[in-house]
Amino acid sequence: MPSVKTPESGDALTKAVEFLEAGAWQQAHEIVQAERSNLAAWLHGIVHTLEGDLDNARYWYRKTKRPEATGTLEAEWEAIAADLLARG
């Protein structure tokens, strides 16, 4: 998985991304459920996808106004990286 830096909310979301990169989705979930940003909602959708809770994942994807992830986690991760790079 490519390393993703998260400038939108700083340290908390950076830590959540690090947890996701390490496969520790439960720890990432604790962080993203406390955050209120579009990136946090997107990461929250990924967490629930990994957890297998697809109804909840769809809810979080709707909040981001993004289509639900249908590809691999790697593809979704690359989309997050591209989105963050586009923001500068």
C-alpha positions as CSV (number, residue, x, y, z in Angstrom):
1,M,0.0,0.0,0.0
2,P,1.4,3.5,-0.8
3,S,2.1,5.7,2.2
4,V,-0.6,8.4,2.4
5,K,-0.2,11.7,4.3
6,T,-3.4,13.2,5.6
7,P,-3.2,17.0,5.9
8,E,-6.9,17.5,6.3
9,S,-7.1,16.8,10.0
10,G,-3.6,16.3,11.1
11,D,-2.2,13.8,13.5
12,A,-5.4,11.8,14.3
13,L,-6.1,10.9,10.7
14,T,-2.5,10.3,10.0
15,K,-2.5,7.7,12.8
16,A,-5.7,6.2,11.5
17,V,-4.0,5.8,8.0
18,E,-1.0,4.2,9.7
19,F,-3.2,1.8,11.5
20,L,-5.0,0.9,8.2
21,E,-1.7,0.5,6.4
22,A,-0.7,-2.0,9.2
23,G,-4.0,-3.9,8.9
24,A,-5.2,-2.6,12.4
25,W,-8.7,-1.6,11.3
26,Q,-10.1,-1.7,14.8
27,Q,-7.7,1.0,16.1
28,A,-8.3,3.0,12.9
29,H,-12.1,2.8,13.6
30,E,-11.7,4.3,17.1
31,I,-10.0,7.3,15.5
32,V,-12.2,7.9,12.5
33,Q,-15.4,7.6,14.4
34,A,-14.3,10.6,16.5
35,E,-13.3,12.8,13.6
36,R,-15.6,15.0,11.5
37,S,-14.2,15.5,8.1
38,N,-14.7,14.2,4.6
39,L,-11.5,12.2,4.8
40,A,-12.5,10.7,8.1
41,A,-15.8,9.6,6.6
42,W,-14.0,8.0,3.7
43,L,-11.6,6.2,6.0
44,H,-14.6,5.2,8.1
45,G,-16.2,3.6,5.0
46,I,-13.0,1.7,4.3
47,V,-12.9,0.5,7.9
48,H,-16.4,-0.9,7.7
49,T,-15.7,-2.5,4.3
50,L,-12.7,-4.3,5.9
51,E,-14.9,-5.3,8.8
52,G,-17.4,-6.8,6.4
53,D,-20.2,-4.4,7.5
54,L,-21.1,-3.3,4.0
55,D,-24.4,-1.5,4.9
56,N,-22.5,0.7,7.3
57,A,-19.7,1.2,4.8
58,R,-22.3,2.4,2.2
59,Y,-23.6,4.9,4.8
60,W,-20.1,6.4,5.2
61,Y,-19.5,6.5,1.5
62,R,-22.8,8.4,1.0
63,K,-21.6,10.9,3.5
64,T,-18.5,11.5,1.4
65,K,-20.6,11.9,-1.7
66,R,-18.3,9.3,-3.3
67,P,-19.3,6.0,-5.0
68,E,-19.0,3.0,-2.8
69,A,-15.7,1.1,-3.3
70,T,-16.1,-1.8,-5.6
71,G,-12.4,-2.5,-6.4
72,T,-9.6,-3.7,-4.3
73,L,-8.4,-1.9,-1.1
74,E,-5.2,-1.1,-3.0
75,A,-7.3,0.8,-5.6
76,E,-9.2,2.7,-2.9
77,W,-6.0,3.5,-1.2
78,E,-4.6,4.9,-4.5
79,A,-7.8,7.0,-4.9
80,I,-7.2,8.5,-1.4
81,A,-3.6,9.3,-2.2
82,A,-4.6,10.9,-5.5
83,D,-7.3,13.0,-3.8
84,L,-4.9,14.2,-1.2
85,L,-2.3,15.1,-3.7
86,A,-4.8,17.0,-5.8
87,R,-5.6,19.1,-2.7
88,G,-2.0,20.1,-2.4
